[in-house]
Amino acid sequence: MTQPSLFVVKLGGALLDDATALACTLDSIYALHTARPGSVIVVHGGGSSVDRHLVRLGMPTEKRDGIRLTPPDQMIEISAVLSGRVNATIVAELLARGSSAVGLSLADGFLTSAITTTRFSFNPGRVGEVVGGNPKIINTLLNAGFLPIISSVAVDAGGDLLNVNADDAAAAIARIIGATRLIFLTDVCGILDQDGALISKITAAEVANLIEQGVIHGGMIPKVNNALATATETGIGVVIAGWRDENILARLADGETVGSTILPPSLVRPPSLVLPPSLVLPPSLVLPPSLASAHTTQSARTR
């Protein structure tokens, strides 16, 4: 039996600050949810909204390696923006369109288990890392036809709030629920090469090379690495695409190649075997087809 399509769509970046673009994207999510109820999950960040809120409060904002440094005294404010204002706004807009959207955080219903991350060489503060989870609450909602909208706020075992990078959050949700497609909607049309041309498909080796060269840099590094880790673990292609195409989700759902797809190792063909010159027979020693056939027949008789 073919596995039903299950899409995790990550929203963030400038999209959440562009009212017109956000409206078009939510129209696309509504259309996909309507056409395929129970097949769409949205995960969102909201960094710009957090920045503005912290500035109003006179709190410093710093990012390093694409990650927001999160002092403990800022965590409640970050949660208020992400799980409060941003999540509620997205849910409200989708409800107004007729979608049965439900707002959640990463912590609700034990959807995820998380810890304070230790994977950086610096101390990022209350930055979380998802280490496990239970898809039960999401499956319950999807089976009932709801559209889950998930903020990137988690809770550790002690009940303390954690700020999870939204790309990390989307990748974790895709793994937990066994998604068939993870889609990062970004400010750019996908991964670009040294000349600024779109790369439609890319492998782990090519990703590592572009990071080493500095072509992939800044906030794009965790996005691409998360996509690669998810592709490797789940065996699905992970898409990074631009939100400026208002038909992007419909095109992806119809199987079109859009943006950049990070290929899992299982979908990467090994390079063709090329014999070194020393092992290539010169033309004078290659048997013509008539003699090759006779030689094969004679060899079969003498075995």
C-alpha positions as CSV (number, residue, x, y, z in Angstrom):
1,M,0.0,0.0,0.0
2,T,1.3,3.5,-0.9
3,Q,2.0,5.7,2.1
4,P,-0.2,8.8,2.1
5,S,1.5,12.1,1.5
6,L,2.4,13.9,4.7
7,F,3.9,17.4,4.3
8,V,5.7,19.4,7.0
9,V,6.0,23.0,5.9
10,K,8.3,25.4,7.7
11,L,7.5,29.1,7.7
12,G,9.9,31.8,8.9
13,G,12.2,34.6,7.9
14,A,10.9,37.7,6.1
15,L,7.8,35.8,5.1
16,L,6.2,36.4,8.5
17,D,6.8,40.1,8.1
18,D,5.4,40.5,4.6
19,A,1.7,40.6,5.0
20,T,1.0,40.1,1.3
21,A,3.4,37.2,0.9
22,L,2.2,35.6,4.1
23,A,-1.4,35.9,2.9
24,C,-0.5,34.1,-0.4
25,T,1.3,31.4,1.4
26,L,-1.5,30.8,3.8
27,D,-3.9,30.6,0.8
28,S,-1.6,27.9,-0.5
29,I,-1.6,26.0,2.8
30,Y,-5.4,26.3,3.0
31,A,-5.7,25.0,-0.6
32,L,-3.4,22.0,0.1
33,H,-5.1,21.2,3.4
34,T,-8.5,21.4,1.7
35,A,-7.4,19.2,-1.2
36,R,-5.6,16.7,1.1
37,P,-7.1,17.0,4.6
38,G,-4.9,15.5,7.3
39,S,-1.8,15.7,5.3
40,V,-0.3,19.1,6.3
41,I,1.6,20.3,9.4
42,V,3.1,23.8,9.7
43,V,6.1,24.6,11.8
44,H,7.0,28.3,12.3
45,G,9.6,30.6,13.7
46,G,9.3,34.3,14.1
47,G,12.8,35.8,14.6
48,S,12.0,39.3,13.4
49,S,9.0,39.6,15.7
50,V,11.2,38.4,18.6
51,D,13.8,40.9,17.7
52,R,11.4,43.8,17.7
53,H,9.8,42.7,21.0
54,L,13.2,42.4,22.7
55,V,14.3,45.8,21.4
56,R,11.1,47.4,22.9
57,L,12.1,45.8,26.2
58,G,15.7,47.0,26.0
59,M,17.0,43.4,25.8
60,P,20.1,42.7,23.7
61,T,19.8,40.4,20.6
62,E,22.7,38.3,19.3
63,K,23.0,35.5,16.8
64,R,25.9,33.2,16.2
65,D,26.2,30.5,13.6
66,G,22.6,31.2,12.7
67,I,21.4,30.5,16.2
68,R,19.8,33.1,18.6
69,L,21.6,33.3,21.9
70,T,18.9,33.0,24.5
71,P,19.7,34.2,28.0
72,P,17.3,32.7,30.6
73,D,15.6,36.0,31.3
74,Q,14.6,36.3,27.7
75,M,13.1,32.9,27.3
76,I,9.6,33.8,28.6
77,E,9.5,36.8,26.3
78,I,10.5,34.7,23.3
79,S,7.9,32.2,24.1
80,A,5.3,34.9,24.4
81,V,6.0,36.0,20.9
82,L,6.4,32.6,19.2
83,S,3.7,30.6,21.0
84,G,1.6,33.7,21.6
85,R,1.4,36.4,19.0
86,V,2.9,34.6,15.9
87,N,1.2,31.3,16.4
88,A,-2.1,32.9,17.2
89,T,-1.9,35.1,14.1
90,I,-1.2,32.2,11.8
91,V,-4.0,30.1,13.3
92,A,-6.5,33.0,13.1
93,E,-5.7,33.7,9.5
94,L,-6.2,30.0,8.6
95,L,-9.4,29.8,10.6
96,A,-10.7,32.8,8.7
97,R,-10.0,30.9,5.4
98,G,-12.0,27.9,6.7
99,S,-9.1,25.6,7.7
100,S,-9.5,23.8,11.0
101,A,-6.1,25.1,12.3
102,V,-4.9,24.2,15.8
103,G,-2.1,26.0,17.6
104,L,0.5,24.0,19.4
105,S,4.1,24.2,20.7
106,L,6.7,21.5,20.5
107,A,6.0,20.6,24.1
108,D,2.2,20.0,23.8
109,G,1.0,16.5,24.4
110,F,4.7,15.2,24.7
111,L,5.1,15.8,21.0
112,T,8.8,16.3,21.6
113,S,11.3,15.8,24.3
114,A,14.1,18.3,24.5
115,I,17.3,19.2,26.3
116,T,19.4,22.3,26.4
117,T,21.8,21.9,23.5
118,T,25.5,21.2,24.0
119,R,26.4,20.9,20.4
120,F,28.0,24.4,20.1
121,S,31.5,25.4,21.1
122,F,29.9,28.5,22.8
123,N,27.1,28.7,25.4
124,P,23.9,29.6,23.6
125,G,21.8,29.9,26.7
126,R,18.3,28.4,26.7
127,V,18.6,27.0,23.2
128,G,16.9,23.6,22.9
129,E,17.6,20.4,21.0
130,V,14.9,17.9,20.3
131,V,16.1,14.4,21.2
132,G,12.8,12.4,20.9
133,G,9.1,12.6,20.7
134,N,5.7,11.0,20.4
135,P,3.5,11.6,17.3
136,K,0.3,10.6,19.0
137,I,-1.1,14.2,19.4
138,I,-0.3,15.0,15.8
139,N,-1.7,11.8,14.4
140,T,-4.9,12.3,16.5
141,L,-5.3,15.8,15.0
142,L,-4.5,14.8,11.4
143,N,-6.9,11.8,11.6
144,A,-9.6,14.2,12.6
145,G,-8.9,16.5,9.8
146,F,-7.2,19.3,11.7
147,L,-4.3,21.4,10.6
148,P,-1.6,21.6,13.3
149,I,0.4,24.9,13.5
150,I,3.5,24.4,15.7
151,S,5.7,27.0,17.3
152,S,9.4,26.3,17.9
153,V,9.2,26.5,21.7
154,A,10.0,23.3,23.7
155,V,10.1,22.3,27.3
156,D,12.9,20.3,29.1
157,A,12.3,17.5,31.6
158,G,12.3,20.0,34.4
159,G,9.5,22.1,32.8
160,D,11.7,24.9,31.7
161,L,11.1,26.6,28.4
162,L,13.6,26.2,25.5
163,N,14.0,28.1,22.3
164,V,14.5,25.7,19.4
165,N,15.8,26.9,16.1
166,A,12.7,26.7,13.8
167,D,14.6,24.7,11.1
168,D,15.6,22.2,13.8
169,A,12.0,22.1,15.0
170,A,10.6,21.4,11.5
171,A,13.3,18.7,10.9
172,A,12.5,17.0,14.2
173,I,8.7,17.0,13.5
174,A,9.3,15.5,10.1
175,R,11.3,12.7,11.7
176,I,8.9,12.1,14.6
177,I,5.8,11.8,12.4
178,G,7.4,10.1,9.4
179,A,6.7,12.8,6.9
180,T,7.0,12.1,3.2
181,R,8.1,15.6,2.4
182,L,9.8,18.4,4.5
183,I,9.6,21.8,2.8
184,F,11.6,24.8,4.1
185,L,10.0,28.0,2.6
186,T,12.7,30.7,2.6
187,D,13.6,34.1,1.4
188,V,15.6,32.7,-1.5
189,C,14.5,30.3,-4.3
190,G,16.8,27.5,-3.0
191,I,20.5,26.6,-2.7
192,L,22.6,28.7,-5.2
193,D,26.0,27.7,-6.6
194,Q,29.1,30.0,-6.8
195,D,27.6,31.8,-9.8
196,G,24.2,32.3,-8.2
197,A,22.5,29.6,-10.2
198,L,19.8,27.4,-8.6
199,I,20.9,23.9,-7.7
200,S,17.8,21.7,-8.2
201,K,19.3,18.5,-6.6
202,I,22.2,18.3,-4.2
203,T,24.0,15.5,-2.3
204,A,25.7,15.4,1.1
205,A,29.2,15.6,-0.5
206,E,28.2,18.7,-2.6
207,V,26.7,20.4,0.5
208,A,29.9,19.9,2.5
209,N,31.9,21.3,-0.4
210,L,29.8,24.4,-0.7
211,I,30.0,25.0,3.0
212,E,33.7,24.7,3.0
213,Q,33.9,27.1,0.1
214,G,31.7,29.6,1.9
215,V,29.0,29.5,-0.7
216,I,26.6,28.2,1.9
217,H,27.0,30.4,4.9
218,G,25.3,32.0,7.9
219,G,21.7,31.0,8.7
220,M,21.7,28.8,5.6
221,I,24.2,26.4,7.2
222,P,21.8,25.0,9.9
223,K,19.0,25.0,7.4
224,V,20.9,22.9,4.9
225,N,22.4,20.6,7.6
226,N,19.0,20.0,9.1
227,A,17.6,19.2,5.7
228,L,20.5,16.8,5.1
229,A,20.2,15.1,8.4
230,T,16.4,14.6,7.9
231,A,16.9,13.3,4.4
232,T,19.6,10.8,5.6
233,E,17.5,9.6,8.5
234,T,14.1,9.3,6.8
235,G,15.1,8.5,3.2
236,I,13.0,11.4,1.9
237,G,14.0,14.3,-0.3
238,V,14.0,17.6,1.6
239,V,13.0,20.8,-0.3
240,I,14.4,24.3,0.2
241,A,12.3,26.7,-1.9
242,G,11.3,30.3,-2.1
243,W,7.9,31.5,-0.7
244,R,7.6,34.2,-3.3
245,D,6.1,31.6,-5.7
246,E,2.4,31.6,-4.5
247,N,1.8,28.2,-6.2
248,I,4.9,26.6,-4.6
249,L,3.0,24.1,-2.4
250,A,0.6,23.0,-5.1
251,R,3.5,22.4,-7.5
252,L,5.4,20.4,-5.0
253,A,2.3,18.4,-4.1
254,D,1.8,17.6,-7.8
255,G,5.4,16.2,-8.0
256,E,7.1,19.1,-9.8
257,T,10.8,19.8,-9.1
258,V,10.8,23.2,-7.4
259,G,13.6,24.8,-5.4
260,S,16.5,22.7,-4.2
261,T,16.0,19.1,-3.1
262,I,18.6,17.6,-0.7
263,L,18.9,14.0,-1.6
264,P,19.2,11.2,0.9
265,P,22.0,8.7,0.4
266,S,19.5,6.1,-0.7
267,L,18.6,8.2,-3.7
268,V,22.1,9.0,-4.8
269,R,23.4,6.9,-7.7
270,P,27.0,5.8,-7.3
271,P,29.4,7.1,-10.0
272,S,29.6,5.0,-13.1
273,L,32.6,2.6,-13.2
274,V,35.3,4.0,-15.5
275,L,38.1,1.7,-16.4
276,P,41.7,3.1,-16.3
277,P,43.4,3.2,-19.7
278,S,45.6,0.2,-18.8
279,L,42.5,-2.0,-18.5
280,V,40.8,-0.8,-21.7
281,L,41.3,-3.2,-24.6
282,P,42.6,-1.6,-27.8
283,P,40.2,-1.9,-30.8
284,S,42.4,-4.6,-32.4
285,L,41.7,-7.0,-29.5
286,V,37.9,-6.4,-29.3
287,L,36.1,-9.4,-30.8
288,P,33.4,-8.6,-33.5
289,P,29.9,-9.6,-32.5
290,S,29.9,-12.7,-34.7
291,L,33.1,-14.1,-33.1
292,A,32.1,-13.0,-29.6
293,S,28.9,-15.0,-30.0
294,A,30.8,-18.1,-31.2
295,H,33.4,-17.8,-28.5
296,T,30.6,-17.6,-25.8
297,T,28.9,-20.7,-27.3
298,Q,32.2,-22.7,-27.4
299,S,33.0,-21.7,-23.8
300,A,29.6,-22.9,-22.7
301,R,30.1,-26.3,-24.3
302,T,33.5,-26.9,-22.7
303,R,32.4,-26.0,-19.2
